[in-house]
Amino acid sequence: MSRAADALRRLIRHEGPVPVSRFMAEAMAHPEHGYYTSRTPIGSAGDFTTAPEISQMFGELIGLWMLDLWRRAGAPAPFCLVELGPGRGTLLSDALRAAGLDPAFAAAMDLHLVEINPGLRAAQGTALADYAPRWHDSLATVPPGPAIILANEFLDALPVRQFVRAATGWHERMVDVAGDDFTFRAAATPLPTGRDETTDGTCADGAIIELGPAREAIAAEIAHRIAEAGLAALVVDYGPANGMPGDSLRAVKAHREHSALADIGEADLSADVDFSALARAARAEGAAVRGPVGQGDWLRALGIEARAERLAAGAGGPAVAAAVHRLCDPGEMGTRFQVLALGAPGGPIPAGFGEPAT
Ligand SMILES: C[S@@+](CC[C@H](N)C(=O)[O-])C[C@H]1O[C@@H](n2cnc3c(N)ncnc32)[C@H](O)[C@@H]1O
């Protein structure tokens, strides 16, 4: 058993069952033995891989997307480029190589990285050494002003609350211990006020829904900054384009899916992102919301096929084609991953999106 599991078991024995959100927060972000504070999880030797690690094309297209947006917003200088959860720094390293086509962009940019993992901070420092990044534990300490904010597979790692349907209504799902094992049980806590109308009330007994208040709070914080000071945010993650996720909490270790209650602190816990809830939270702060659109359609609109053709003219043709398939095909990441943009009211429409949703 891991130190994270031991600590959680002690916590539950003293305080009683904890909501799934607290369980996720302790397992993932505990300052000493949380998954994201004690391990370097990304890549073939880690637990999972991500779009920027699949191909340089992903970061390069985001770099050109940023450059185009910045120019059409009047090239504000200085501005903050912020990435939430930058992993190994691969996305930004590829993006800044592409955006560096215009040296004025790099000259105007102050780079800020929000990251809690010390091993990943070190990797980011190496990958992004040319850009003098500054690190933060949260967005709150990033200076105010115009910003481009990127979050690829960041929000899915933040805690969700789960609620279980019973004859008496919705009840919060808790994590308890039975002997040495962890187990789920329902508590008396009902759905928070205002959330009941987001369910259709027809779910069968035992059905599970997820709410992500911590994620919505970050979407609101980002939207507030952008609506007030300008430029945009780009959120890429997995989850349904519309509607609330069901029971999507999962653990991944060494590229295989496990029960969420096994390997606590040693497996990556995540849950689908509710894009409609993020959009609602962002609109309430005055941001212009665009999307979500499927990752495949978005990357095609940005020109991934043309970029792939040029790359494939070198040695790695089949590998480039395989990467395009993985990033864009509906059976792979193409529709499972969504892209959402939050912009300033009256600001430019970011590339790859149509008119603002009403
Ligand atoms: C799934 S990884 C994605 C990494 C990167 N964006 C990519 O696409 O390769 C999640 C990232 O968010 C960071 N992270 C997780 N929880 C965090 C938190 N509460 N605050 C700041 N960073 C966090 C992780 O350390 C990691 O860098």
The ligand as a Gaussian input file, in Angstrom:
#p B3LYP/6-31G(d) Opt

LIG

0 1
 C       -2.346000      15.312000     -17.704000
 S       -0.987000      16.323000     -17.414000
 C       -0.999000      17.302000     -18.897000
 C        0.330000      17.878000     -19.194000
 C        0.461000      18.755000     -20.458000
 N       -0.529000      19.807000     -20.506000
 C        0.396000      17.920000     -21.707000
 O       -0.553000      18.056000     -22.460000
 O        1.322000      17.130000     -21.917000
 C       -1.550000      17.440000     -16.164000
 C       -0.602000      18.553000     -15.810000
 O       -1.211000      19.384000     -14.818000
 C       -0.367000      19.454000     -13.659000
 N       -1.275000      19.555000     -12.513000
 C       -2.146000      18.634000     -12.045000
 N       -2.864000      19.130000     -11.016000
 C       -2.450000      20.417000     -10.852000
 C       -2.820000      21.460000      -9.959000
 N       -3.755000      21.279000      -9.034000
 N       -2.200000      22.660000     -10.075000
 C       -1.237000      22.857000     -11.018000
 N       -0.841000      21.885000     -11.893000
 C       -1.434000      20.689000     -11.801000
 C        0.432000      18.181000     -13.717000
 O        1.576000      18.160000     -12.934000
 C        0.713000      18.106000     -15.215000
 O        1.720000      19.008000     -15.596000

